[in-house]
Amino acid sequence: MMFRKKSLPLVQYSQRSATFQSAMKLSIAIGQFFGLNPVIGVFNIDASKMRFTFYSARCIYTVLSILGQGTMLCFCILKYIKDTDTSLSSNTSLVFYSSNFITMVLFLRMAMTWPRLCLQISMTEALSPNFDTTLVKKCNVTCVLVLTLALVEHILSDLSGFAAVIGCQPHKNAYEAFITHNFPWVFVYLPYNHVIGFLLQLVIIQSTFTWNFVDLFIICISFYLISRLEQVNLKIVAARGKTMSPYFWRTVREDYCRAASLVRRIDDVIGAIIFISFANNLFFICLQLYNTLK
C-alpha cells in the first residue's frame, strides 16, 4: 500500500526548523530499529516524500517482529491455561507480552496513515509556521534520556538475573540457566538450545524497548501540540491591554482552529496507542502498589 502525494516546495520547509518532521525524526528512526512505524522517508524534510508500503524491508521486519511477539504471547497463554496459580503477580508476563503485541500491531496500523498525517501537518505549518526553537531539542533530549534510563534498567535487571541463577545453579551453564529461568513457560514445550535462547533475548529486548517507547512517542507528540497551542497563547498575552484590529483576532482564531484541528487529527491516528499505554501503565502501577502493601 502506497500513498502518492503532490510534492510541496522545499522553500516552505527550509525557512524554519520547528516542524513536526524534525521534532519526531529521532524518535521514529530509533523506533524503526525495533520494528515500529515502518514508514519510508523519515529523514526527508519534505513530508510529501514519506510513504508506506507493505513490500519494504522495514515493513517485513515489523511483521516478523509481530510474529515473534505473538509467539511469546501464545506461550504465555498456554502457561496461563495450564497453571493453577491465578495470582496477580503470576499473570504479569501475560499482560506484558499481550500489551506489547497489541502495541506493535497498532503501530503497524498507524504507519499506514502516518504519511498522510504528516502531509496534513506540513500543510498546516505552511500556513502557520511553528517558531518554537526549543521544540526539536526538547524532543531529542527526552528521547535520549528516556531510552538511556530504560537501557540501564534492562542491563541491571539482567545482571541481577545472572547473579541469581549463578548462586542457585552453580553447576549449570550460566547463560542456559539465565534463559531457562527467565522463560520457563517456553521450555515446557521446547527443548533448550542456544539459537532459541538468543531469539528469546532479542524478543525481550524488543519488548522492553516497545514498553518504554510508547510513552516516549506520546510525550514527543505532546511537546509538538503544546508548542502549537502555546504560540497562540503568546499572541493573546502580547495583545493584553492593547487595542487590536479585527484582522489580528481573526488571525489568532484561525491559528487556534488549526491547532485544535491538529489535535483531533493526531488523536484519530494515535488514540488507540494512547489508550493501551494508559492501561498498561495503570496495571503496572497497581501491581507495584499491591506488592508494596502485601
C-alpha positions, 0 to 999 in steps of 0.5 A: 500500500502506497500513498502518492502525494503532490510534492510541496516546495522545499522553500516552505520547509527550509525557512524554519526548523520547528516542524513536526518532521524534525521534532519526531525524526529521532524518535521514529528512526530509533523506533524503526530499529525495533520494528515500529512505524515502518514508514519510508522517508523519515529523514526527508524534510519534505513530508510529501516524500514519506510513504508506506508500503507493505513490500519494504524491508522495514515493513517485513521486519515489523511483521516478523517482529509481530510474529515473534511477539505473538509467539511469546504471547501464545506461550504465555497463554498456554502457561496461563491455561495450564497453571493453577496459580491465578495470582496477580503477580503470576499473570504479569508476563501475560499482560506484558507480552499481550500489551506489547503485541497489541502495541506493535500491531497498532503501530503497524496500523498507524504507519499506514496513515502516518504519511498522510498525517504528516502531509496534513501537518506540513500543510498546516505549518505552511500556513502557520509556521511553528517558531518554537526553537526549543521544540526539536531539542526538547524532543531529542533530549527526552528521547535520549534520556528516556531510552538511556534510563530504560537501557540501564534498567534492562542491563541491571535487571539482567545482571541481577538475573545472572547473579541469581541463577549463578548462586542457585545453579552453580553447576549449570551453564550460566547463560542456559540457566539465565534463559531457562529461568527467565522463560520457563513457560517456553521450555515446557514445550521446547527443548533448550538450545542456544539459537532459541535462547538468543531469539528469546533475548532479542524478543525481550529486548524488543519488548522492553524497548516497545514498553518504554517507547510508547510513552516516549512517542506520546510525550514527543507528540505532546511537546509538538501540540503544546508548542502549537497551542502555546504560540497562540497563547503568546499572541493573546498575552502580547495583545493584553491591554492593547487595542487590536484590529479585527484582522489580528483576532481573526488571525489568532482564531484561525491559528487556534482552529488549526491547532485544535484541528491538529489535535483531533487529527493526531488523536484519530491516528494515535488514540488507540496507542494512547489508550493501551499505554494508559492501561498498561501503565495503570496495571503496572502501577497497581501491581507495584502498589499491591506488592508494596502493601502485601 
